[in-house]
Amino acid sequence: MEFGLFVQGYVPAARAKVDPEAEHKALIEETEYVIQADKSGFKYAWASEHHFLEEYSHLSANDVYLGYLAHATDRIHLGSGIFNPLAPVNHPVKVAEKVAMLDHLSEGRFEFGTGRGAGSHEILGFMPGITDMNHTKELWEETIAEFPKMWLQDEYVGFQGKHWSLPPRKILPKPYGGAHPAMWYAAGSPSSYAMAGKKGLGVLGFSVQKVSDMEWVVESYKNAVKDAEPVGAFVNDNVMVTSTAICAETHAEAVRIAVGGGLNYLQSLLFRYHDTFPRPEGIPEWPQLLPEYTEEIVELLIAEELMICGDPDEVLKQCRRWDQAGADQLSFGLPIGISPEDTMTTIRLIGEHVIPKIDTDPVHRTSRFRSSSPSGV
């Protein structure tokens, strides 16, 4: 199992209220986390694209952000988590151009994650008059298979669809090294896993909450990907899941950090905006909040495998459970409610004590897939 980091520009109101530079500091701190993760042996860093999601995510122009990280890092793969390819949000040709440019700037380290957006508040802002989020599926389905053609055909044959069109044109630049980046899909519901597998896409499993959820959705994905008809030049047989991670020198210190991190607020915001995610029992409707975390709640979350938290040996055991459940990649969300010093400690300790004992392959899985891909679509 490989390891990653997920950043999104989380700027809670409590922080913004006391610091007029809170937004700036949050974005810069998360940049520093990715740079440290690169040094600590993490293989992936994923940056969100969200719009209008106050507090939850202020990272909207992630192509700019990832371009900076391409220069600031050496080995870590940099992924769009996601680029939204729906024509009313981002024209597909401009998405293809950005992907290829980032692939050059990172010298082949870019990972192309796509999806349909966080939920109705975000996406319907770009689609006046549309009230059904299922409409976005049609737009995404129409577009996703066109990207490899834009990258690998000398002159793209063009496209005439229901939602966008383009005459024959040369789409430039072409991706780095003659192949195209690995392609991923952000799965917001369990049924999306099998759909992604059938198309040969890796899954960004942002909706998975606990290890037991992972075991059956990964089975549906792995069954589907066996018979994939890939939209790209190769099958990206990969399931990534995200989890909160707090690692400290002692169990007691890790729990203390979790209690003071405002994690209940972040979780409440998640379900405020991601209204397409399955809502677990007990999650209140916004503006009601989940109760503030106590030591007892944190210990329960650890026991229920809903949070990775503890000393290095405990975190190692918790990560191994995800590995045993079939995750190909585990990426950690590190909310700004936790101090930069404690977050850096988490990254360093996981890099020193966890990653070397689980991820023993120096080659990125997606690099291996990409290097064996045919030269054209």
ChimeraX attribute file (.defattr): number of C-alpha atoms within 10 A of each C-alpha:
attribute: neighborCount
match mode: 1-to-1
recipient: residues
	/A:1	20
	/A:2	23
	/A:3	25
	/A:4	25
	/A:5	27
	/A:6	25
	/A:7	24
	/A:8	24
	/A:9	28
	/A:10	24
	/A:11	24
	/A:12	22
	/A:13	14
	/A:14	12
	/A:15	17
	/A:16	14
	/A:17	10
	/A:18	9
	/A:19	11
	/A:20	10
	/A:21	11
	/A:22	19
	/A:23	18
	/A:24	12
	/A:25	15
	/A:26	24
	/A:27	19
	/A:28	12
	/A:29	18
	/A:30	23
	/A:31	20
	/A:32	16
	/A:33	21
	/A:34	27
	/A:35	19
	/A:36	17
	/A:37	26
	/A:38	23
	/A:39	17
	/A:40	18
	/A:41	22
	/A:42	26
	/A:43	25
	/A:44	25
	/A:45	27
	/A:46	27
	/A:47	27
	/A:48	26
	/A:49	23
	/A:50	25
	/A:51	19
	/A:52	15
	/A:53	20
	/A:54	14
	/A:55	18
	/A:56	23
	/A:57	20
	/A:58	22
	/A:59	24
	/A:60	18
	/A:61	14
	/A:62	22
	/A:63	22
	/A:64	12
	/A:65	15
	/A:66	22
	/A:67	18
	/A:68	15
	/A:69	22
	/A:70	21
	/A:71	11
	/A:72	14
	/A:73	17
	/A:74	14
	/A:75	18
	/A:76	25
	/A:77	25
	/A:78	27
	/A:79	30
	/A:80	24
	/A:81	26
	/A:82	25
	/A:83	30
	/A:84	24
	/A:85	24
	/A:86	27
	/A:87	20
	/A:88	17
	/A:89	17
	/A:90	13
	/A:91	15
	/A:92	24
	/A:93	20
	/A:94	14
	/A:95	19
	/A:96	24
	/A:97	19
	/A:98	19
	/A:99	26
	/A:100	24
	/A:101	20
	/A:102	27
	/A:103	26
	/A:104	19
	/A:105	17
	/A:106	24
	/A:107	17
	/A:108	22
	/A:109	24
	/A:110	32
	/A:111	25
	/A:112	24
	/A:113	26
	/A:114	25
	/A:115	23
	/A:116	23
	/A:117	26
	/A:118	24
	/A:119	19
	/A:120	18
	/A:121	16
	/A:122	16
	/A:123	22
	/A:124	18
	/A:125	14
	/A:126	16
	/A:127	14
	/A:128	8
	/A:129	8
	/A:130	14
	/A:131	10
	/A:132	9
	/A:133	16
	/A:134	11
	/A:135	12
	/A:136	20
	/A:137	12
	/A:138	13
	/A:139	19
	/A:140	19
	/A:141	11
	/A:142	16
	/A:143	19
	/A:144	19
	/A:145	15
	/A:146	20
	/A:147	22
	/A:148	21
	/A:149	20
	/A:150	26
	/A:151	28
	/A:152	20
	/A:153	16
	/A:154	14
	/A:155	14
	/A:156	19
	/A:157	14
	/A:158	15
	/A:159	13
	/A:160	9
	/A:161	11
	/A:162	9
	/A:163	13
	/A:164	15
	/A:165	14
	/A:166	13
	/A:167	10
	/A:168	12
	/A:169	13
	/A:170	15
	/A:171	19
	/A:172	17
	/A:173	16
	/A:174	22
	/A:175	25
	/A:176	20
	/A:177	14
	/A:178	16
	/A:179	22
	/A:180	29
	/A:181	30
	/A:182	27
	/A:183	31
	/A:184	28
	/A:185	27
	/A:186	25
	/A:187	25
	/A:188	24
	/A:189	15
	/A:190	20
	/A:191	12
	/A:192	18
	/A:193	27
	/A:194	23
	/A:195	19
	/A:196	25
	/A:197	30
	/A:198	21
	/A:199	24
	/A:200	29
	/A:201	31
	/A:202	27
	/A:203	30
	/A:204	28
	/A:205	27
	/A:206	17
	/A:207	21
	/A:208	22
	/A:209	18
	/A:210	17
	/A:211	23
	/A:212	15
	/A:213	13
	/A:214	20
	/A:215	15
	/A:216	14
	/A:217	21
	/A:218	24
	/A:219	15
	/A:220	17
	/A:221	26
	/A:222	20
	/A:223	14
	/A:224	19
	/A:225	25
	/A:226	13
	/A:227	12
	/A:228	21
	/A:229	15
	/A:230	18
	/A:231	19
	/A:232	26
	/A:233	23
	/A:234	25
	/A:235	24
	/A:236	27
	/A:237	23
	/A:238	25
	/A:239	26
	/A:240	23
	/A:241	25
	/A:242	22
	/A:243	25
	/A:244	17
	/A:245	24
	/A:246	29
	/A:247	29
	/A:248	24
	/A:249	14
	/A:250	13
	/A:251	17
	/A:252	14
	/A:253	17
	/A:254	22
	/A:255	25
	/A:256	14
	/A:257	20
	/A:258	27
	/A:259	19
	/A:260	15
	/A:261	18
	/A:262	19
	/A:263	22
	/A:264	16
	/A:265	20
	/A:266	21
	/A:267	14
	/A:268	20
	/A:269	22
	/A:270	17
	/A:271	20
	/A:272	20
	/A:273	19
	/A:274	19
	/A:275	15
	/A:276	16
	/A:277	18
	/A:278	14
	/A:279	13
	/A:280	9
	/A:281	6
	/A:282	7
	/A:283	15
	/A:284	15
	/A:285	13
	/A:286	13
	/A:287	9
	/A:288	11
	/A:289	16
	/A:290	18
	/A:291	14
	/A:292	13
	/A:293	19
	/A:294	14
	/A:295	15
	/A:296	11
	/A:297	15
	/A:298	21
	/A:299	17
	/A:300	13
	/A:301	16
	/A:302	16
	/A:303	12
	/A:304	12
	/A:305	19
	/A:306	17
	/A:307	22
	/A:308	23
	/A:309	28
	/A:310	26
	/A:311	22
	/A:312	23
	/A:313	15
	/A:314	16
	/A:315	23
	/A:316	20
	/A:317	14
	/A:318	21
	/A:319	23
	/A:320	17
	/A:321	15
	/A:322	22
	/A:323	18
	/A:324	12
	/A:325	16
	/A:326	21
	/A:327	23
	/A:328	20
	/A:329	24
	/A:330	23
	/A:331	25
	/A:332	21
	/A:333	17
	/A:334	26
	/A:335	25
	/A:336	25
	/A:337	21
	/A:338	17
	/A:339	15
	/A:340	17
	/A:341	8
	/A:342	17
	/A:343	23
	/A:344	19
	/A:345	16
	/A:346	24
	/A:347	26
	/A:348	21
	/A:349	20
	/A:350	27
	/A:351	21
	/A:352	14
	/A:353	15
	/A:354	21
	/A:355	20
	/A:356	15
	/A:357	11
	/A:358	15
	/A:359	18
	/A:360	10
	/A:361	10
	/A:362	10
	/A:363	11
	/A:364	17
	/A:365	18
	/A:366	21
	/A:367	17
	/A:368	11
	/A:369	16
	/A:370	21
	/A:371	14
	/A:372	11
	/A:373	15
	/A:374	13
	/A:375	13
	/A:376	15
	/A:377	16
